[in-house]
Amino acid sequence: MSAGQDGAPQHGPGKQIAIIGYTASRDQAPWGQPGWEIWLCNDLYRFVPDGWHRLYDLHDDATILGDAQHTAFLSGQTIKRQTDGQPVTLAGRPMLTWKPRPEWPASVEFPKDAVTDRDGRYFNNSISWMIAHARMEMLAAAQG
């Protein structure tokens, strides 16, 4: 997998993206399977195996900053997963957010305008934004 200038992986034709949420079905995600890129939202990294590729936190700053452990993680610190106590870090993976902050070195601005220009303005949760973003990237890759 190659990365673009913003650190985000570049998608080729046939790329598969698994968008993982908090429900129990996350255990059925294609963890470790070749050809899959795994995207997480919010602080889900605390509860899933390593091997994911992107993190999305599409909350306002007050919500994000209200969680000290999450903020430390976004700042580059290693934390322990709650499921097995194993260490986890962003380790160069991009974190997409509405407003990148200098203290979050992996933060990348989510392309909200590009997504809404393509798909309209009705999105009611992080997963719906992530689906629209995946669709946008996959269509762009297919067009070359």
DSSP file with accessible surface (Angstrom, degrees, kcal/mol):
  #  RESIDUE AA STRUCTURE BP1 BP2  ACC     N-H-->O    O-->H-N    N-H-->O    O-->H-N    TCO  KAPPA ALPHA  PHI   PSI    X-CA   Y-CA   Z-CA
    1    1 A M              0   0  132      0, 0.0     2,-0.2     0, 0.0    10,-0.1   0.000 360.0 360.0 360.0 131.2    0.0    0.0    0.0
    2    2 A S        -     0   0   75      8,-0.4     8,-2.4     6,-0.0     2,-0.4  -0.639 360.0-136.2-100.7 162.0    1.4    3.4   -0.9
    3    3 A A  B     -A    9   0A  69      6,-0.3     5,-0.1    -2,-0.2     2,-0.1  -0.919   9.0-136.0-120.9 146.9    0.7    6.7    0.8
    4    4 A G    >   -     0   0   24      4,-2.6     3,-1.9    -2,-0.4     6,-0.0  -0.200  43.8 -83.9 -85.2-175.8    0.0   10.1   -0.6
    5    5 A Q  T 3  S+     0   0  213      1,-0.3    -1,-0.1     2,-0.1    -2,-0.0   0.815 129.7  53.4 -62.9 -28.6    1.4   13.4    0.5
    6    6 A D  T 3  S-     0   0   88      2,-0.2    -1,-0.3     1,-0.0    -3,-0.0   0.403 118.9-109.3 -87.7   5.4   -1.1   13.7    3.3
    7    7 A G  S <  S+     0   0   32     -3,-1.9    -2,-0.1     1,-0.3     3,-0.1   0.360  76.5 133.8  86.3  -6.8   -0.2   10.2    4.7
    8    8 A A        -     0   0    4     85,-0.1    -4,-2.6     1,-0.1    -1,-0.3  -0.569  63.8-107.0 -79.0 135.6   -3.5    8.7    3.5
    9    9 A P  B     -A    3   0A  11      0, 0.0     2,-0.4     0, 0.0    -6,-0.3  -0.289  31.2-125.9 -58.6 146.6   -3.2    5.4    1.7
   10   10 A Q        -     0   0   97     -8,-2.4     2,-0.4    -3,-0.1    -8,-0.4  -0.809  21.1-138.0 -97.1 137.3   -3.8    5.5   -2.0
   11   11 A H        -     0   0   21     -2,-0.4     3,-0.1   126,-0.1     0, 0.0  -0.805  14.5-165.4-101.1 133.4   -6.4    3.2   -3.4
   12   12 A G    >   -     0   0   39     -2,-0.4     3,-1.8     1,-0.2   130,-0.1  -0.562  46.2 -65.3-101.5 172.8   -6.1    1.3   -6.6
   13   13 A P  T 3  S+     0   0  119      0, 0.0    -1,-0.2     0, 0.0     3,-0.1  -0.306 123.5  23.3 -57.5 138.7   -8.9   -0.5   -8.5
   14   14 A G  T 3  S+     0   0   74      1,-0.3     2,-0.1   124,-0.1   124,-0.0   0.478  83.0 153.8  84.0   2.8  -10.4   -3.3   -6.6
   15   15 A K    <   -     0   0   38     -3,-1.8     2,-0.4   123,-0.1    -1,-0.3  -0.394  33.4-145.9 -64.8 138.3   -9.3   -2.0   -3.2
   16   16 A Q  E     -b   36   0B  85     19,-1.5    21,-2.7    -3,-0.1     2,-0.5  -0.929  11.0-163.9-111.7 134.0  -11.5   -3.2   -0.4
   17   17 A I  E     -b   37   0B  27     -2,-0.4     2,-0.6    19,-0.2    21,-0.2  -0.965   5.4-160.5-120.1 128.8  -12.3   -1.0    2.6
   18   18 A A  E     -b   38   0B  10     19,-3.1    21,-2.9    -2,-0.5     2,-0.7  -0.947   7.2-158.6-107.3 118.0  -13.8   -2.3    5.9
   19   19 A I  E     -b   39   0B  44     -2,-0.6     2,-0.5    19,-0.2    21,-0.2  -0.888  15.8-155.5 -98.7 115.4  -15.4    0.5    7.9
   20   20 A I  E     +b   40   0B  11     19,-2.9    21,-0.6    -2,-0.7     2,-0.2  -0.813  15.3 177.8-104.1 130.0  -15.6   -0.8   11.5
   21   21 A G        -     0   0   21     -2,-0.5     5,-0.1    19,-0.1    -1,-0.0  -0.431  45.0 -87.3-113.3-167.8  -18.0    0.4   14.1
   22   22 A Y  S    S+     0   0   89     -2,-0.2    -2,-0.0     3,-0.1     0, 0.0   0.543  85.2 107.3 -85.4  -8.2  -18.7   -0.5   17.7
   23   23 A T  S >  S-     0   0   92      1,-0.1     3,-2.1     2,-0.1     4,-0.2  -0.222  86.3-102.6 -70.8 166.2  -21.2   -3.4   17.3
   24   24 A A  G >  S+     0   0   79      1,-0.3     3,-2.0     2,-0.2     4,-0.2   0.731 112.6  79.5 -61.4 -20.3  -20.2   -7.0   17.9
   25   25 A S  G >   +     0   0   69      1,-0.3     3,-2.3     2,-0.2    -1,-0.3   0.689  69.7  84.7 -63.8 -13.2  -19.9   -7.5   14.1
   26   26 A R  G X  S+     0   0   51     -3,-2.1     3,-1.5     1,-0.3    -1,-0.3   0.807  78.9  65.7 -58.5 -26.3  -16.5   -5.9   14.3
   27   27 A D  G <  S+     0   0  121     -3,-2.0    -1,-0.3     1,-0.3    -2,-0.2   0.718  97.0  55.5 -67.7 -18.7  -15.2   -9.3   15.3
   28   28 A Q  G <  S+     0   0  165     -3,-2.3    -1,-0.3    -4,-0.2    -2,-0.2   0.382  81.2 121.0 -94.4   3.8  -16.1  -10.5   11.8
   29   29 A A  S <  S-     0   0   15     -3,-1.5     2,-2.3    -4,-0.2     9,-0.0  -0.226  82.6 -99.2 -63.4 158.8  -14.0   -7.8   10.1
   30   30 A P    >   -     0   0   15      0, 0.0     3,-2.0     0, 0.0     6,-0.1  -0.243  52.5-178.4 -79.4  55.8  -11.3   -8.9    7.7
   31   31 A W  T 3   -     0   0   50     -2,-2.3    20,-0.1     1,-0.3    21,-0.1  -0.332  69.6  -2.2 -58.9 124.5   -8.5   -8.5   10.3
   32   32 A G  T 3  S+     0   0   78     19,-0.3    -1,-0.3     1,-0.2    19,-0.0   0.492  95.1 137.4  75.4   4.0   -5.2   -9.3    8.7
   33   33 A Q    X   -     0   0  110     -3,-2.0     3,-1.3     1,-0.1    -1,-0.2  -0.682  58.0-112.3 -85.9 133.2   -6.6  -10.3    5.4
   34   34 A P  T 3  S+     0   0  124      0, 0.0     3,-0.1     0, 0.0    -1,-0.1  -0.263  96.8  29.4 -62.2 149.0   -4.7   -9.1    2.3
   35   35 A G  T 3  S+     0   0   45      1,-0.2   -19,-1.5   -20,-0.0     2,-0.4   0.386  94.9 111.0  85.7  -3.2   -6.3   -6.5    0.1
   36   36 A W  E <   -b   16   0B  67     -3,-1.3     2,-0.5    -6,-0.1    -1,-0.2  -0.879  50.0-159.9-108.0 138.2   -8.3   -5.0    2.9
   37   37 A E  E     -b   17   0B   0    -21,-2.7   -19,-3.1    -2,-0.4     2,-0.5  -0.957  16.4-149.3-109.3 131.4   -7.9   -1.5    4.3
   38   38 A I  E     -b   18   0B   2     -2,-0.5    15,-3.4    13,-0.3    16,-1.4  -0.904  10.5-167.9-110.2 125.0   -9.5   -1.2    7.8
   39   39 A W  E     -bc  19  54B   0    -21,-2.9   -19,-2.9    -2,-0.5     2,-0.3  -0.931   5.5-169.0-112.8 133.9  -10.9    2.2    8.9
   40   40 A L  E     -bc  20  55B   0     14,-2.5    16,-2.3    -2,-0.4     2,-0.3  -0.791  10.0-139.1-114.7 161.5  -11.9    2.8   12.5
   41   41 A C  E >   - c   0  56B   5    -21,-0.6     3,-1.9    -2,-0.3    16,-0.2  -0.896  56.8 -26.4-122.1 152.3  -13.8    5.6   14.2
   42   42 A N  T 3  S-     0   0   28     14,-2.9     3,-0.3    -2,-0.3    -2,-0.1  -0.173 121.6 -21.8  56.0-125.8  -13.3    7.5   17.5
   43   43 A D  T >  S+     0   0   30      1,-0.2     3,-2.0     2,-0.1    -1,-0.3   0.063  92.9 123.0-106.3  29.6  -11.6    5.5   20.2
   44   44 A L  G X>  +     0   0    0     -3,-1.9     3,-2.7     1,-0.3     4,-0.6   0.767  56.6  80.1 -63.2 -23.2  -12.3    2.0   18.7
   45   45 A Y  G 34 S+     0   0    0     -3,-0.3     3,-0.3     1,-0.3    -1,-0.3   0.739  82.7  66.9 -55.8 -20.4   -8.6    1.3   18.6
   46   46 A R  G <4 S+     0   0   16     -3,-2.0    36,-2.0     1,-0.2    37,-1.1   0.677 109.6  33.6 -71.4 -17.4   -8.9    0.5   22.3
   47   47 A F  T <4 S+     0   0   48     -3,-2.7    -1,-0.2    -4,-0.2    -2,-0.2   0.353 107.8  66.0-124.3   1.4  -11.1   -2.5   21.6
   48   48 A V  S  < S-     0   0    3     -4,-0.6    35,-0.1    -3,-0.3     4,-0.1  -0.847  83.9 -91.3-126.0 162.1   -9.9   -4.1   18.3
   49   49 A P        -     0   0   57      0, 0.0     3,-0.2     0, 0.0    -2,-0.1  -0.247  48.0-100.6 -64.4 160.1   -6.7   -5.9   17.1
   50   50 A D  S    S+     0   0   80      1,-0.2   -18,-0.1   -19,-0.0    38,-0.0  -0.236  89.1  88.8 -69.7 170.8   -4.0   -3.9   15.6
   51   51 A G        +     0   0   36      1,-0.4   -13,-0.3   -20,-0.1   -19,-0.3   0.513  55.0 130.3 111.1   9.5   -3.8   -4.0   11.8
   52   52 A W        -     0   0    4     -3,-0.2    -1,-0.4     1,-0.1   -13,-0.2  -0.536  43.5-155.3 -91.2 163.7   -6.1   -1.0   11.0
   53   53 A H        +     0   0   45    -15,-3.4     2,-0.3     1,-0.3   -14,-0.2   0.695  64.8  22.9-114.9 -29.2   -5.1    1.7    8.6
   54   54 A R  E     -c   39   0B   0    -16,-1.4   -14,-2.5    39,-0.2     2,-0.4  -0.992  54.5-151.4-141.9 154.4   -7.0    4.9    9.4
   55   55 A L  E     -cd  40  95B   0     39,-2.2    41,-3.0    -2,-0.3     2,-0.5  -0.984  10.6-164.0-125.1 133.9   -8.7    6.5   12.3
   56   56 A Y  E     +cd  41  96B   0    -16,-2.3   -14,-2.9    -2,-0.4     2,-0.4  -0.977  11.5 175.5-115.6 129.4  -11.6    9.0   11.9
   57   57 A D  E     + d   0  97B   4     39,-2.9    41,-0.5    -2,-0.5     2,-0.2  -0.859   3.9 172.4-131.1  99.1  -12.8   11.2   14.7
   58   58 A L        +     0   0   13     -2,-0.4     2,-0.2    39,-0.2    39,-0.1  -0.297  38.8 113.3-104.9  46.8  -15.5   13.5   13.4
   59   59 A H  S    S-     0   0   65     -2,-0.2    39,-0.4     1,-0.1    -2,-0.1  -0.693  75.3 -90.0-106.6 167.3  -16.5   15.1   16.6
   60   60 A D     >  -     0   0   89     -2,-0.2     4,-2.0     1,-0.1     3,-0.4  -0.326  43.2-105.6 -71.1 159.7  -16.1   18.6   17.7
   61   61 A D  H  > S+     0   0   28      1,-0.2     4,-3.4     2,-0.2     5,-0.3   0.874 117.8  59.0 -56.9 -40.0  -12.9   19.5   19.6
   62   62 A A  H  > S+     0   0   73      1,-0.2     4,-1.1     2,-0.2    -1,-0.2   0.910 107.4  46.7 -59.5 -40.7  -14.7   19.8   23.0
   63   63 A T  H  4 S+     0   0   74     -3,-0.4     3,-0.3     2,-0.2     4,-0.3   0.939 116.0  44.2 -66.3 -46.6  -15.8   16.1   22.7
   64   64 A I  H >< S+     0   0    2     -4,-2.0     3,-1.6     1,-0.2     7,-0.3   0.951 114.0  49.1 -63.3 -47.8  -12.4   14.9   21.6
   65   65 A L  H 3< S+     0   0   70     -4,-3.4    -1,-0.2     1,-0.3    -2,-0.2   0.692  96.8  73.1 -69.3 -15.3  -10.5   16.9   24.2
   66   66 A G  T 3< S+     0   0   68     -4,-1.1     2,-0.7    -3,-0.3    -1,-0.3   0.575  86.8  69.1 -74.3  -8.4  -12.9   15.7   26.9
   67   67 A D    <>  -     0   0   50     -3,-1.6     4,-2.7    -4,-0.3     5,-0.2  -0.884  65.6-170.3-114.4 100.3  -11.2   12.2   26.8
   68   68 A A  H  > S+     0   0   80     -2,-0.7     4,-2.3     1,-0.2    -1,-0.2   0.877  85.7  49.6 -61.3 -40.2   -7.7   12.5   28.2
   69   69 A Q  H  > S+     0   0   74      2,-0.2     4,-2.2     1,-0.2    -1,-0.2   0.923 113.0  47.0 -67.0 -41.1   -6.6    9.0   27.2
   70   70 A H  H  > S+     0   0    5      2,-0.2     4,-2.7     1,-0.2    -2,-0.2   0.929 111.9  50.6 -64.8 -43.6   -7.9    9.6   23.6
   71   71 A T  H  X S+     0   0   28     -4,-2.7     4,-1.6    -7,-0.3    -2,-0.2   0.909 109.4  51.1 -62.1 -40.0   -6.2   13.0   23.4
   72   72 A A  H  <>S+     0   0   20     -4,-2.3     5,-2.3    -5,-0.2     4,-0.2   0.922 109.9  50.4 -62.6 -42.0   -2.9   11.4   24.6
   73   73 A F  H ><5S+     0   0    0     -4,-2.2     3,-1.9     1,-0.2    17,-0.4   0.934 109.4  50.1 -60.8 -46.3   -3.2    8.8   21.9
   74   74 A L  H 3<5S+     0   0    1     -4,-2.7    32,-0.6     1,-0.3    -1,-0.2   0.789 104.2  60.2 -64.7 -25.5   -3.8   11.4   19.2
   75   75 A S  T 3<5S-     0   0   45     -4,-1.6    -1,-0.3    -5,-0.2    -2,-0.2   0.473 129.7 -94.4 -80.8  -2.8   -0.8   13.2   20.5
   76   76 A G  T < 5S+     0   0   41     -3,-1.9    -3,-0.2     1,-0.3    -2,-0.1   0.417  78.3 139.4 108.7  -0.6    1.3   10.2   19.7
   77   77 A Q      < -     0   0  116     -5,-2.3     2,-0.4    -6,-0.2    -1,-0.3  -0.456  52.3-120.0 -77.4 151.0    1.4    8.4   23.0
   78   78 A T        -     0   0   87     -2,-0.1     2,-0.3    11,-0.1    11,-0.2  -0.714  34.2-177.6 -85.2 135.9    1.1    4.6   23.2
   79   79 A I  E     -F   88   0C  15      9,-2.4     9,-2.6    -2,-0.4     2,-0.4  -0.789  27.4-106.3-124.5 173.9   -1.8    3.3   25.2
   80   80 A K  E     -F   87   0C 144     -2,-0.3     6,-0.1     7,-0.2     2,-0.1  -0.868  32.1-117.1-104.3 135.4   -2.9   -0.2   26.2
   81   81 A R     >  -     0   0   23      5,-3.1     4,-2.1    -2,-0.4   -34,-0.2  -0.429  16.0-137.0 -64.9 143.3   -6.0   -1.8   24.5
   82   82 A Q  T  4 S+     0   0  114    -36,-2.0   -35,-0.2     1,-0.2    -1,-0.1   0.762  98.3  58.8 -73.8 -23.7   -8.8   -2.5   27.0
   83   83 A T  T  4 S-     0   0   81    -37,-1.1    -1,-0.2     1,-0.1   -36,-0.1   0.874 131.5  -3.4 -76.3 -36.6   -9.4   -5.9   25.5
   84   84 A D  T  4 S-     0   0   81      2,-0.2    -2,-0.2    -3,-0.1    -1,-0.1   0.377  88.5-114.2-140.2   2.7   -6.0   -7.5   26.0
   85   85 A G     <  +     0   0   32     -4,-2.1    -3,-0.1     1,-0.2    -2,-0.0   0.527  65.1 145.5  74.8   4.6   -3.6   -4.9   27.5
   86   86 A Q        -     0   0  104     -6,-0.1    -5,-3.1     1,-0.1    -1,-0.2  -0.462  54.7-103.2 -75.4 148.1   -1.5   -4.8   24.3
   87   87 A P  E     -F   80   0C  76      0, 0.0     2,-0.3     0, 0.0    -7,-0.2  -0.386  39.0-175.5 -71.5 147.3    0.1   -1.5   23.3
   88   88 A V  E     +F   79   0C   2     -9,-2.6    -9,-2.4    -2,-0.1     2,-0.3  -0.995   6.6 169.5-142.6 143.0   -1.4    0.5   20.5
   89   89 A T        -     0   0   39     -2,-0.3   -11,-0.1   -11,-0.2   -15,-0.1  -0.959  46.9-112.3-144.5 162.3   -0.2    3.7   18.8
   90   90 A L    >   -     0   0    7    -17,-0.4     3,-2.5    -2,-0.3    -1,-0.1   0.865  43.9-172.2 -65.1 -34.2   -1.1    5.7   15.7
   91   91 A A  T 3  S-     0   0   74      1,-0.3    -1,-0.1   -15,-0.1    -2,-0.0   0.852  71.7 -43.2  45.2  47.6    2.3    4.7   14.4
   92   92 A G  T 3  S+     0   0   72      1,-0.3    -1,-0.3   -16,-0.0    -2,-0.1   0.445 102.6 135.7  84.3  -3.3    2.1    7.0   11.3
   93   93 A R    <   -     0   0   34     -3,-2.5    -1,-0.3     1,-0.1   -39,-0.2  -0.583  59.8-108.3 -76.9 142.3   -1.5    6.1   10.4
   94   94 A P        -     0   0    8      0, 0.0   -39,-2.2     0, 0.0     2,-0.5  -0.399  22.5-155.2 -73.1 147.5   -3.6    9.1    9.5
   95   95 A M  E     -de  55 107B   1     11,-2.4    13,-2.6   -41,-0.2     2,-0.4  -0.985  13.1-150.8-119.4 113.3   -6.3   10.4   11.8
   96   96 A L  E     +de  56 108B   5    -41,-3.0   -39,-2.9    -2,-0.5     2,-0.3  -0.757  27.4 156.5 -91.8 132.1   -9.0   12.3    9.9
   97   97 A T  E     -de  57 109B   0     11,-2.2    13,-2.9    -2,-0.4   -39,-0.2  -0.919  53.0-107.5-145.6 166.0  -10.8   15.0   11.8
   98   98 A W  S    S+     0   0   66    -41,-0.5    14,-0.1   -39,-0.4   -40,-0.1   0.911 111.1  20.8 -64.2 -42.4  -12.7   18.2   11.0
   99   99 A K  S    S-     0   0  128     10,-0.1    -1,-0.3     9,-0.1    10,-0.0  -0.882  81.0-142.0-134.9 100.1  -10.0   20.4   12.3
  100  100 A P        -     0   0   48      0, 0.0    -4,-0.0     0, 0.0     9,-0.0  -0.252  16.9-153.0 -58.4 149.9   -6.4   19.1   12.5
  101  101 A R    >   -     0   0   65      3,-0.3     3,-2.0     1,-0.1     6,-0.3  -0.971  20.7-127.6-126.6 143.1   -4.4   20.3   15.5
  102  102 A P  T 3  S+     0   0  127      0, 0.0    -1,-0.1     0, 0.0     5,-0.0   0.824 109.8  60.3 -60.2 -29.7   -0.6   20.7   15.7
  103  103 A E  T 3  S+     0   0   78      1,-0.2     3,-0.1     2,-0.1     0, 0.0   0.566  97.3  64.2 -76.9  -4.7   -0.5   18.6   18.9
  104  104 A W  S X  S-     0   0    2     -3,-2.0     3,-2.3     1,-0.1    -3,-0.3  -0.808  70.7-174.5-113.3  85.6   -2.0   15.7   16.9
  105  105 A P  T 3  S+     0   0  101      0, 0.0    -1,-0.1     0, 0.0   -30,-0.1   0.771  80.4  49.5 -59.8 -25.3    0.8   15.0   14.4
  106  106 A A  T 3  S+     0   0   20    -32,-0.6   -11,-2.4    -3,-0.1     2,-0.1   0.453  83.2 123.3 -92.1   1.8   -1.2   12.4   12.4
  107  107 A S  E <   -e   95   0B  20     -3,-2.3     2,-0.4    -6,-0.3   -11,-0.2  -0.397  36.5-178.0 -73.2 136.6   -4.3   14.6   12.1
  108  108 A V  E     -e   96   0B  25    -13,-2.6   -11,-2.2    -2,-0.1     2,-0.3  -0.991  33.8-105.5-130.1 138.7   -5.5   15.2    8.5
  109  109 A E  E     -e   97   0B 132     -2,-0.4   -11,-0.2   -13,-0.2   -10,-0.1  -0.476  33.1-123.5 -69.0 127.8   -8.4   17.4    7.6
  110  110 A F        -     0   0    1    -13,-2.9     2,-2.6    -2,-0.3     3,-0.3  -0.528  24.0-120.6 -67.8 134.2  -11.4   15.4    6.6
  111  111 A P     >  +     0   0   40      0, 0.0     4,-2.4     0, 0.0     5,-0.2  -0.309  51.0 158.3 -79.2  64.4  -12.5   16.6    3.0
  112  112 A K  H  >  +     0   0   92     -2,-2.6     4,-2.9     1,-0.2     5,-0.3   0.895  69.4  49.4 -56.5 -47.2  -16.0   17.6    4.1
  113  113 A D  H  > S+     0   0  111     -3,-0.3     4,-2.6     1,-0.2    -1,-0.2   0.914 111.3  49.0 -63.2 -42.3  -16.6   20.0    1.2
  114  114 A A  H  > S+     0   0   43      2,-0.2     4,-1.5     1,-0.2    -1,-0.2   0.909 113.7  47.3 -64.1 -39.6  -15.5   17.5   -1.4
  115  115 A V  H  X S+     0   0    0     -4,-2.4     4,-3.0     2,-0.2     5,-0.2   0.944 115.1  44.2 -67.1 -46.6  -17.7   14.8    0.1
  116  116 A T  H  X S+     0   0    7     -4,-2.9     4,-2.1     1,-0.2    -2,-0.2   0.862 109.5  56.5 -70.6 -32.0  -20.8   17.1    0.4
  117  117 A D  H  < S+     0   0  126     -4,-2.6    -1,-0.2    -5,-0.3    -2,-0.2   0.886 117.4  35.9 -62.1 -36.0  -20.2   18.5   -3.1
  118  118 A R  H  < S+     0   0  103     -4,-1.5    -2,-0.2    -5,-0.2    -1,-0.2   0.886 134.3  20.0 -83.0 -42.5  -20.4   14.9   -4.4
  119  119 A D  H  < S-     0   0   52     -4,-3.0     3,-0.3     1,-0.3    -3,-0.2   0.325 104.1-109.4-118.8   6.4  -23.0   13.3   -2.2
  120  120 A G     <  -     0   0   34     -4,-2.1    -1,-0.3    -5,-0.2    -2,-0.1  -0.346  38.0 -75.4  91.4-174.1  -25.1   16.1   -0.6
  121  121 A R  S    S+     0   0  172     -2,-0.1     2,-1.0    -4,-0.1    -1,-0.2   0.346  88.0 105.3-112.1   4.8  -25.2   17.4    2.9
  122  122 A Y        +     0   0  188     -3,-0.3     2,-0.4    -6,-0.1    -1,-0.0  -0.748  34.4 137.9 -97.5 102.0  -27.2   14.8    4.9
  123  123 A F        -     0   0   38     -2,-1.0     3,-0.1     1,-0.1    -7,-0.0  -0.993  24.3-177.5-136.3 131.1  -24.9   12.7    7.1
  124  124 A N        +     0   0  103     -2,-0.4     2,-0.3     1,-0.1     3,-0.1   0.396  62.9  17.4-116.2   4.6  -25.9   11.9   10.6
  125  125 A N  S  > S-     0   0   79      1,-0.1     4,-1.7     0, 0.0     5,-0.2  -0.982  80.8 -95.8-162.7 171.1  -23.0    9.9   12.0
  126  126 A S  H  > S+     0   0   16     -2,-0.3     4,-2.6     1,-0.2     5,-0.2   0.884 117.9  56.8 -61.2 -41.0  -19.3    9.1   11.5
  127  127 A I  H  > S+     0   0   54      1,-0.2     4,-2.7     2,-0.2    -1,-0.2   0.916 105.2  51.2 -61.1 -41.3  -19.9    5.9    9.7
  128  128 A S  H  > S+     0   0   26      1,-0.2     4,-2.1     2,-0.2    -1,-0.2   0.913 111.4  47.9 -65.1 -38.3  -22.0    7.7    7.0
  129  129 A W  H  X S+     0   0   25     -4,-1.7     4,-2.3     2,-0.2    -1,-0.2   0.913 112.1  50.4 -64.1 -41.2  -19.2   10.2    6.5
  130  130 A M  H  X S+     0   0    0     -4,-2.6     4,-2.7     2,-0.2    -2,-0.2   0.900 108.8  51.0 -65.9 -39.7  -16.7    7.4    6.2
  131  131 A I  H  X S+     0   0   95     -4,-2.7     4,-2.7     2,-0.2    -1,-0.2   0.936 111.2  48.1 -62.2 -45.4  -18.8    5.5    3.7
  132  132 A A  H  X S+     0   0    6     -4,-2.1     4,-2.4     1,-0.2    -2,-0.2   0.899 112.1  49.8 -63.4 -38.0  -19.1    8.7    1.6
  133  133 A H  H  X S+     0   0    7     -4,-2.3     4,-2.6     2,-0.2     5,-0.2   0.924 110.8  48.9 -67.3 -43.4  -15.3    9.3    1.8
  134  134 A A  H  X S+     0   0    9     -4,-2.7     4,-2.8     2,-0.2     5,-0.2   0.931 111.6  50.1 -60.5 -44.7  -14.6    5.7    0.8
  135  135 A R  H  X S+     0   0  119     -4,-2.7     4,-2.6     1,-0.2     5,-0.2   0.931 110.3  50.2 -59.5 -45.2  -17.0    6.0   -2.1
  136  136 A M  H  X S+     0   0   34     -4,-2.4     4,-2.2     1,-0.2    -2,-0.2   0.931 113.6  44.7 -60.7 -46.7  -15.3    9.2   -3.2
  137  137 A E  H  X S+     0   0   36     -4,-2.6     4,-2.4     1,-0.2    -1,-0.2   0.900 113.7  49.5 -66.2 -40.9  -11.8    7.7   -3.0
  138  138 A M  H  X S+     0   0   74     -4,-2.8     4,-2.2    -5,-0.2    -2,-0.2   0.904 111.5  48.2 -67.9 -38.9  -12.8    4.5   -4.8
  139  139 A L  H  X S+     0   0   59     -4,-2.6     4,-1.6    -5,-0.2    -1,-0.2   0.911 111.8  50.5 -66.1 -40.8  -14.5    6.4   -7.6
  140  140 A A  H  X S+     0   0   51     -4,-2.2     4,-0.6    -5,-0.2    -2,-0.2   0.918 110.9  48.9 -63.1 -40.9  -11.5    8.7   -8.0
  141  141 A A  H >< S+     0   0   23     -4,-2.4     3,-0.9     1,-0.2    -1,-0.2   0.899 109.1  52.5 -65.5 -38.5   -9.2    5.6   -8.2
  142  142 A A  H 3< S+     0   0   76     -4,-2.2    -1,-0.2     1,-0.2    -2,-0.2   0.826 107.5  52.2 -68.0 -29.6  -11.4    4.0  -10.8
  143  143 A Q  H 3<        0   0  151     -4,-1.6    -1,-0.2    -5,-0.1    -2,-0.2   0.580 360.0 360.0 -82.4 -10.5  -11.2    7.1  -13.0
  144  144 A G    <<        0   0  100     -3,-0.9    -3,-0.2    -4,-0.6    -2,-0.1   0.598 360.0 360.0  85.5 360.0   -7.4    7.1  -12.7
